[in-house]
Each structure stands twice: as C-alpha cells, then as structure tokens.
Amino acid sequence: MNTLLQVRGLAVNYGHVEAVREIDLDLPEGQITTLVGANGAGKTSTLLALSGLVRKRAGRVVFDGRDISSLAPHRIVSGGVVQVAEGRATLTTLTVRENLELGAYTRRDGLAARASDMEHVFTLFPALKERAQGLAGNLSGGEQQMLAIGRALMAKPRLLLLDEPSMGLAPIIVQDIFRTLRRINADGLTILLVEQNVRQALKVADRAYVLETGRIVLQGTGAELLAEPRVQQAYLGG
C-alpha cells in the first residue's frame, strides 16, 4: 500500500521544552491513522508541525513523494494537507455558507466545482444546510464541529488532520461525527486523527500510535492496541 505521508525524526521545541522528540510516522493512503496519548503528550504539536504552523527543530515530512518540511502553511493546504483545529475555530460572525466558502480559498477550479463540493458537505451534514444562512456563532458545539470538518473538506484535501473532534460534545454527537469520518474515509480520504477518546479512536483506526512525553512508545493496528494491556491500563480503565 502506498504511503501518503512519511515523517522522519520530527522534533518540536517550545523554548527549552521538548514537545515532540524525534518521532517517525507512516500514513498509508486511504486509511485512518490515529495518534493517542494523554494531555501534554505532544499530539497537537505534531499536527501543527505537519501543517507548518509551528517550527520544527528537526525532521523531514514527505507528502506523496514531495518534501513539504519547509513549506508555508497555505502551500501545504493547497498541496492537499488540511487541518481541522482543536476547538473548531469557526468564524462566528460569518454565516455557515461563508465559512464553507472560505475553506475553498486556495482552489482555482471554478465556481461549479466548489458549489458541487458544498452540496456534498450538506449531504454529509444536513444540519448545516438547514442553517446555511445563519451565523456560525449560533450553532451548537456539535454543529460547529461539523462546520469545521465541512470547511476543511471544501479545500479538497487528500489528507485530513483532525485534532480532538469529539472534545466537549455529547456522546450521541460524537457517534455522528465518527460515523461521518468513516464515510469520508470510505470515499478515499486519508485521515490522521488526534483524539483523547482512545477507545473510539482505536475502533475506527487502521493504524495507531501511542505518544507519551513526545515519543512514540507503541504502534500497531487499532485492534492490536485496543487489546494491548498497557493501553487498556493507561487509557481504557482496564
């Protein structure tokens, strides 16, 4: 299987603090890979480094055979790697439709293509279609998460980076979000998921990594790590 994203020796520092320490990742194309760990383990820092939003101390990031280690964030997005930030970061004073339109700002493929993709987002998230002309700030937390994912999809990513999509959401909404992630993955989109809901993340993951204090300490399939005693004891209450 083709490796869509390869990371070697990634390191991120904040001053003298080592947030990420020489980690290696391989993301198979068309699969869901998840990165799990406790608060402060370095998960978000890893995503921000892949997106070019924080500076790498060391490491190489190769996307579909192209070294993107030194690219600016907007060039990484236009190249096909798009992140949904922790906390959603929707623009609350704009409408739902305007937020989605902004997701397509790097595209140059015409209004018809963008309109078609917006309709696809509305198919995935019918609640957004009902609220399309309303302000994003009036959406519930779950609807804002749907909007954040939909806005990222409007950029036509080949790799979607998701940071804590279940944070602060009711369990029934979390189930809806994860069902949608499975659906867009089944359509061929590769996903890297950072998630504190370890059980849910490992259930949907083809491949998984456990990060502790900035280092990869375990890796395997999602099923393998669900059955791993150290994961059960540390993260699953077992």
N, C-alpha and C positions, 0 to 999 in steps of 0.2 A: 504493500500500500504506500502511496506517495506521502512523504512528509511535507506538509504545507508550511509549517513553521518550525524552525530549529533554533534553539537557544543554547549557547555555549559560554560558560564562565561568567554569567551575568552577576554583577555586583553593584549595589547601590548604597551609598553612604549619605547620611544627613549630618554634616559636620564630622565628628569623630565616631558617630554611632553607625555601626554596620547594620543596615536594614535587610539587605539581601547579600548572601555570601556565596559567590561562585556556583550558581545553580545551572543545571542543564535541563532542558525540556525538549521533547519531541511531540509535535501535534500532528497526528495522521489526518489527512484530508478527509472531510466528510464525517468526522467523528466528534463526539463531545468529550473533551478532556476537562477534568476538574482539579482545582488546586484548593486543598482544605488545610485548616490549621487554626490555632487559637488566635485571639486578638493579639496584634503586635508581632505575628509570625513573619510578616513581610509579603503577604499576599497582594495587598493593594499596591505596594511599592513595585512589585513585579509587573503588574498590569500597566502602571504609569510609565515604567521604563520601556515596556514594549511599545507603548503608544507615543513615546518621545516626549512625555510630559514631565518627566524628571530625568536628570542627567545620570548616565551610567558611569560608575567608577571604572568598570571593566566589563568586557563581554561582547559577544557577537550575536546579532539577531538576523536570521536569514528567512525571508518570506518568499516561498515559491521560487527558490534559487537565487533571489536577489538580496544582497546585503542592505538592510534598512537601518542598521545600527545608528547611523548619524543623520538620518533624515529628520526634517522638521515635522511636527505633528500633522499639519494639514496635508503634507505629501504622503505620510503614512496612511491617512484616511483615504485620500484619492487613489492610493495603490491597493486598497481593499481591506485594510485592517481598521476596524471601527470599535470603539469602546462605549459601553453604557456605564456611566459613572455611578459609584456608590452615592445614594441619596437622590438619584434620578436627575437632578439639575435641569428640570423643565423650566422654561421661561414663562413665569406665571402670569405676566401681564400681556402675553400674546395668546391668540386662540390656539385650539388644538390643531387646526389646519395649518396655521402659520408655523407652529413648532415643527410639524412634519415637513413642511416646505423647506425650512432651514436645514433639515437633515440632508437635503439633496444639493446643498450649495456647491459642492465640488464637482457635480456631474455636468457633462456637456452633451447629453444625448437627447435633448429636446423635451418639450412640454408633454408630448403624448406619452413618452416612456415614463416620465415622472408621475403623470396622472394615473397610469396603469398600476404603478407600484403603490401609490397611495390607496387605490381601491383594494389592492391585495392586503395592505395593512388594515384597512377597515374590515376586510373579511376575517382576518386573524383576531381582531379586537372590535367586535360590533359596538361596544360601548363608546368607542372613540368616534365612530360615525355618527352616533346619536348626539354627541357633544361637540361636533366638529367646529361649530361657530362660537362655542362658548370659551371663556377664558380657561387656560390650563390651571390657573390658581384655584379654580372652583372644583377641580376633580378630586376624588378620593385618593388616598395613598395608592391603592391598587391600580386605579385608572392612570395615575401619574407614572407608575412603573410601566404600564402598558404603553403609554405615550413615549417614554424614554426608549423602550425597545423599538417601537414603531419608527421613531425618528432615526435611530441607528440603521434600521433596515432600509430607510429611504436613501441612504448613502450607497446602497448596493454592495454591502461587504461580501468578501469571500471568507473572512474570519471575523467573528463577533466575540469581543471580550466583554464579559458580564461581571460586574462587581457587586456582590451581595444583592441579587434581585429580590430575595424574599424578606429583606430587612424591614421590620415594623409592620408586616402585613398579616392579616388574619389567615388562619390555616386554609380555609376554603379558597382564598385568593391565591395563596402560594401554590395550591394544586393546579389552579387555572394557568398560572404563569409557567409552571413546569410542563404542563401538557402542551402549551404553545411552543416552548423551547424544543420539545421532542418533535413537534410538527415541522418547525422550520429547519431543524436538523435533518429530518426525513426528506425535505426538499433539496438537500445537498449542502446546506450551510455548515461550515466548521465552527465549533464553539469552544472557547476557553472560559470556564465558569469558575469564579471565586465565590465561595459560599460557606457561611457558618452553619447552615443546616446540613450537617455532614451526612446524615442518613439519606436525605433527599438527594443531595448532590451525587453521592456514590451510586444510588439507584439508577440515575439517568446516565452516568458516565461510562463511556467505553474504556477510557484510560484515566488514571488518577494519580496524583502526587500528594504527599503529606509534607507540609512545610513547618518546621519548628525553628524558632530563633534564626530565621533567614536561610536555613539549609533544608535541602530535600533529605528526608530521613526514611521515607518509604515510597514505593511506587509499584504500580501493577494495574490490573483491570479494576473497574469499580467493584465487581463482585468479589474479587480477591481481597480488596481492602475492607469491604464490609465484613468479611469473615476473619480478618486479621485480629488476633487477641489484643494487640497493643492499641489498635484503632478503637475497638469496642470499649476497652477500659478507659481510654483518654477522652473519647468524643461521643460515645453512644450509650453511656451509662451502664456498661456491662463489665 
